């Protein structure tokens, strides 16, 4: 039977801290149920129980019977299956890592999971994903390889483009050469439409790898912010600027809720509501569920 969702009402007089606290309570409640979803989804998928209740596929069962996004449920079942085959992931689960962190670690080779688990416990999901992506890129550079995850339809388009290059040249060119030909063709076709000077703002965002520099934010940096405002005597030097998303720049810093001081990119200090702040603290699992910190 359906389980009624908690009744949640926010009044106009509620503070940001009160809304945040209630949302954290709801997140902790949801986490208790989510631990079971992957296990049950794997059981239904592997046994094909969905066929016994009249569904043609597990995807159809997820969407029509459960009313949930099929991709999300399939992802949970896949992580659960990987966990049962991985002692390192099982240990990470026992140590309290949340699903999203387990999903990221599940992509690693077995010996790497145990090495990353202690670090994952002290990082937010955003920070962990970025560190893993950086590690994977460094490994690919060292090996002289390129690996990019693609949706099936995009992979089909790329395969057709590679075949078109081979057909035009009449030779079975290696994949790397085909990619170089495609890249050159793309640049020659579009470069006249993309002439943009590298503004100071663009240089700042490139230095920050296109990420909003507010701790824990996963958005792209679309603005460059002056740490010491120009109206207060700050200059346009690169170390006086950092990349921010529009929300944190306009709604948080310029609205007075969030403040940053120091020199970019390595020597910045953040203040939230006037108090020193280092970003949202990850939820910690306790014996009875999830303990949510008020970071």
C-alpha positions as CSV (number, residue, x, y, z in Angstrom):
1,X,0.0,0.0,0.0
2,X,1.0,3.6,-0.5
3,X,2.8,5.4,2.3
4,X,1.6,9.0,2.8
5,X,4.4,11.6,2.4
6,X,4.9,13.9,5.4
7,X,2.9,17.0,5.3
8,X,5.3,19.9,4.8
9,X,4.4,23.5,4.9
10,X,6.7,26.5,4.8
11,X,5.5,29.9,5.9
12,X,6.6,33.2,4.5
13,X,8.3,34.0,7.8
14,X,10.4,30.9,7.8
15,X,14.1,31.5,7.8
16,X,16.5,29.8,5.4
17,X,17.9,27.9,8.4
18,X,14.5,26.5,9.3
19,X,13.7,25.5,5.7
20,X,17.2,23.9,5.4
21,X,16.7,22.0,8.7
22,X,13.3,20.6,7.6
23,X,14.7,19.5,4.3
24,X,17.5,17.7,6.0
25,X,15.0,15.8,8.2
26,X,13.1,14.7,5.1
27,X,16.4,13.7,3.3
28,X,17.3,11.5,6.3
29,X,13.8,9.9,6.2
30,X,14.2,9.2,2.5
31,X,17.7,7.7,3.0
32,X,16.3,5.0,5.3
33,X,14.0,3.8,2.5
34,X,16.5,4.2,-0.3
35,X,18.9,1.7,1.2
36,X,16.3,-1.0,0.3
37,X,15.4,0.2,-3.2
38,X,18.6,-1.2,-4.9
39,X,18.3,-4.5,-3.2
40,X,14.7,-5.0,-4.1
41,X,15.1,-3.7,-7.6
42,X,18.0,-6.2,-8.2
43,X,15.8,-9.0,-6.9
44,X,12.9,-8.1,-9.2
45,X,15.2,-7.6,-12.3
46,X,17.3,-10.8,-11.9
47,X,14.3,-13.1,-11.1
48,X,12.1,-11.4,-13.8
49,X,9.3,-11.2,-11.3
50,X,8.0,-8.2,-13.3
51,X,6.8,-10.6,-16.0
52,X,4.6,-12.5,-13.5
53,X,2.7,-9.3,-12.8
54,X,2.1,-8.5,-16.5
55,X,5.0,-6.2,-17.5
56,X,7.1,-6.7,-20.6
57,X,10.3,-5.2,-19.2
58,X,11.9,-4.0,-16.0
59,X,11.9,-0.5,-17.4
60,X,8.1,-0.6,-18.0
61,X,7.6,-2.0,-14.5
62,X,9.7,0.8,-12.9
63,X,7.8,3.5,-14.8
64,X,4.2,2.2,-14.7
65,X,4.1,0.1,-11.6
66,X,6.5,2.0,-9.3
67,X,6.0,5.5,-10.9
68,X,9.7,6.1,-10.7
69,X,12.3,7.0,-13.3
70,X,13.5,3.7,-14.9
71,X,17.1,5.0,-15.3
72,X,17.3,5.8,-11.6
73,X,16.0,2.4,-10.5
74,X,18.2,0.5,-13.1
75,X,21.2,2.4,-11.8
76,X,20.5,1.4,-8.2
77,X,20.1,-2.2,-9.2
78,X,23.4,-2.1,-11.1
79,X,25.2,-0.7,-8.1
80,X,23.7,-3.3,-5.9
81,X,24.8,-6.1,-8.2
82,X,28.3,-4.6,-8.3
83,X,28.3,-4.3,-4.5
84,X,27.5,-8.0,-4.0
85,X,30.5,-8.9,-6.2
86,X,32.8,-6.5,-4.5
87,X,34.1,-7.0,-0.9
88,X,35.5,-3.5,-1.0
89,X,32.1,-1.9,-1.8
90,X,30.5,-4.0,0.9
91,X,33.0,-2.6,3.4
92,X,32.4,0.9,2.1
93,X,28.6,0.3,2.6
94,X,29.2,-0.9,6.2
95,X,31.3,2.2,6.9
96,X,28.2,4.3,6.0
97,X,28.8,5.6,2.5
98,X,25.7,6.9,0.8
99,X,24.4,5.5,-2.5
100,X,25.7,8.3,-4.7
101,X,29.3,7.8,-3.3
102,X,28.9,4.0,-3.7
103,X,27.8,4.6,-7.3
104,X,30.9,6.7,-8.0
105,X,33.3,4.1,-6.4
106,X,31.6,1.2,-8.2
107,X,33.1,2.5,-11.5
108,X,36.6,1.9,-10.1
109,X,38.7,-1.3,-10.3
110,X,38.4,-3.4,-7.2
111,X,41.8,-2.6,-5.7
112,X,41.1,1.2,-6.1
113,X,37.8,1.1,-4.2
114,X,39.4,0.4,-0.8
115,X,42.0,3.1,-1.4
116,X,39.3,5.7,-2.1
117,X,36.9,4.8,0.6
118,X,38.5,6.7,3.5
119,X,38.8,9.8,1.3
120,X,35.2,9.5,0.1
121,X,33.9,9.6,3.7
122,X,35.3,13.1,4.1
123,X,34.2,14.6,0.8
124,X,30.9,15.8,-0.6
125,X,29.6,13.9,-3.6
126,X,30.5,16.8,-5.8
127,X,34.1,16.9,-4.6
128,X,34.5,13.2,-4.8
129,X,33.2,13.1,-8.4
130,X,35.6,15.9,-9.5
131,X,38.6,14.1,-7.8
132,X,37.7,10.8,-9.5
133,X,37.3,12.5,-12.9
134,X,40.7,14.2,-12.4
135,X,42.3,10.9,-11.5
136,X,40.8,9.2,-14.5
137,X,42.0,12.0,-16.8
138,X,45.5,11.9,-15.5
139,X,45.6,8.1,-16.0
140,X,44.3,8.5,-19.6
141,X,47.0,11.1,-20.3
142,X,49.7,8.9,-19.0
143,X,48.5,6.0,-21.1
144,X,47.9,8.1,-24.2
145,X,44.3,6.9,-24.3
146,X,40.9,8.6,-24.6
147,X,37.7,7.3,-23.0
148,X,34.4,9.2,-23.0
149,X,31.0,7.9,-21.8
150,X,28.4,8.4,-24.5
151,X,24.7,7.9,-24.7
152,X,23.8,5.1,-27.2
153,X,22.4,7.5,-29.8
154,X,25.5,9.7,-29.6
155,X,27.7,6.7,-30.0
156,X,25.8,5.7,-33.1
157,X,26.2,9.2,-34.6
158,X,30.0,9.1,-33.9
159,X,30.3,5.6,-35.4
160,X,28.5,6.8,-38.6
161,X,30.8,9.8,-38.8
162,X,34.0,7.7,-38.4
163,X,32.7,5.4,-41.1
164,X,32.0,8.4,-43.4
165,X,35.7,9.5,-43.0
166,X,36.9,6.0,-43.9
167,X,34.6,5.9,-46.9
168,X,35.8,9.3,-48.2
169,X,39.5,8.4,-47.9
170,X,39.0,4.9,-49.1
171,X,41.3,3.6,-46.3
172,X,40.7,1.8,-43.0
173,X,42.1,4.7,-40.9
174,X,42.6,4.2,-37.2
175,X,39.9,5.6,-34.9
176,X,42.3,8.3,-33.6
177,X,43.0,9.6,-37.1
178,X,39.3,9.6,-37.9
179,X,38.6,11.7,-34.8
180,X,41.4,14.1,-35.8
181,X,39.9,14.5,-39.3
182,X,36.4,15.1,-37.8
183,X,37.8,17.7,-35.3
184,X,39.6,19.6,-38.1
185,X,36.5,19.6,-40.3
186,X,34.4,20.9,-37.4
187,X,36.9,23.7,-36.7
188,X,37.2,24.7,-40.3
189,X,33.4,24.8,-40.7
190,X,32.6,26.8,-37.5
191,X,35.7,28.9,-36.7
192,X,34.4,32.0,-38.5
193,X,31.3,31.9,-36.2
194,X,33.2,31.4,-33.0
195,X,35.7,34.2,-32.9
196,X,35.8,35.3,-29.3
197,X,38.5,37.1,-27.4
198,X,39.6,35.5,-24.2
199,X,38.3,38.1,-21.8
200,X,39.6,38.4,-18.3
201,X,36.4,36.7,-17.1
202,X,36.9,33.8,-19.5
203,X,40.5,33.4,-18.3
204,X,39.3,33.2,-14.7
205,X,36.7,30.6,-15.4
206,X,39.1,28.5,-17.5
207,X,41.6,28.6,-14.6
208,X,38.8,27.3,-12.3
209,X,38.0,24.6,-14.8
210,X,34.5,26.0,-15.4
211,X,33.3,25.1,-11.9
212,X,31.6,27.4,-9.4
213,X,34.1,27.8,-6.6
214,X,31.6,27.9,-3.8
215,X,32.4,24.7,-1.7
216,X,29.9,21.9,-2.6
217,X,28.4,23.6,-5.6
218,X,28.1,21.5,-8.8
219,X,27.0,24.2,-11.2
220,X,29.0,25.6,-14.0
221,X,30.8,29.0,-13.5
222,X,29.1,31.6,-15.7
223,X,30.3,34.7,-13.8
224,X,33.7,36.0,-12.6
225,X,33.5,37.7,-9.2
226,X,35.9,40.2,-7.7
227,X,36.9,39.0,-4.2
228,X,37.7,42.5,-3.2
229,X,35.1,44.6,-4.9
230,X,36.3,47.2,-7.4
231,X,34.3,49.8,-5.5
232,X,36.4,49.0,-2.5
233,X,39.7,49.3,-4.4
234,X,40.0,45.8,-5.8
235,X,41.8,45.3,-9.1
236,X,41.2,43.1,-12.1
237,X,44.2,40.8,-11.3
238,X,43.4,37.1,-11.8
239,X,44.0,36.3,-8.2
240,X,41.3,38.8,-7.2
241,X,38.7,37.0,-9.2
242,X,37.0,33.6,-9.1
243,X,34.4,31.7,-11.1
244,X,30.9,31.5,-9.7
245,X,27.5,30.3,-10.9
246,X,24.9,33.0,-11.3
247,X,22.9,32.0,-8.2
248,X,25.8,32.1,-5.7
249,X,27.2,35.3,-7.3
250,X,24.0,37.4,-7.4
251,X,21.7,35.8,-4.8
252,X,24.2,34.9,-2.2
253,X,27.3,37.0,-2.3
254,X,25.8,40.3,-3.6
255,X,22.8,39.7,-1.4
256,X,25.1,39.6,1.6
257,X,24.5,36.1,2.8
258,X,27.8,34.7,1.6
259,X,31.3,36.3,1.7
260,X,34.7,35.3,0.4
261,X,38.1,36.9,1.2
262,X,41.7,36.0,0.3
263,X,43.5,35.4,-3.0
264,X,42.2,33.0,-5.7
265,X,42.3,30.2,-6.3
266,X,44.1,28.5,-3.4
267,X,43.9,31.0,-0.5
268,X,40.2,31.7,-0.2
269,X,38.2,31.8,3.0
270,X,34.4,31.7,3.1
271,X,31.9,33.1,5.6
272,X,28.2,32.2,5.8
273,X,26.0,34.4,7.9
274,X,29.1,36.0,9.3
275,X,30.6,32.7,10.5
276,X,33.6,30.9,9.0
277,X,32.4,28.2,6.6
278,X,34.1,25.4,4.6
279,X,31.1,24.0,2.7
280,X,28.2,21.6,3.5
281,X,29.2,18.7,5.6
282,X,28.4,15.2,4.3
283,X,25.7,13.3,6.1
284,X,27.0,10.7,8.5
285,X,25.3,7.4,8.9
286,X,24.6,6.2,12.4
287,X,23.3,2.9,13.7
288,X,19.6,4.1,13.4
289,X,19.8,5.7,10.0
290,X,21.3,8.9,8.9
291,X,22.7,11.6,11.1
292,X,22.5,14.9,9.3
293,X,24.9,17.6,10.3
294,X,23.8,21.3,10.3
295,X,26.9,22.4,8.2
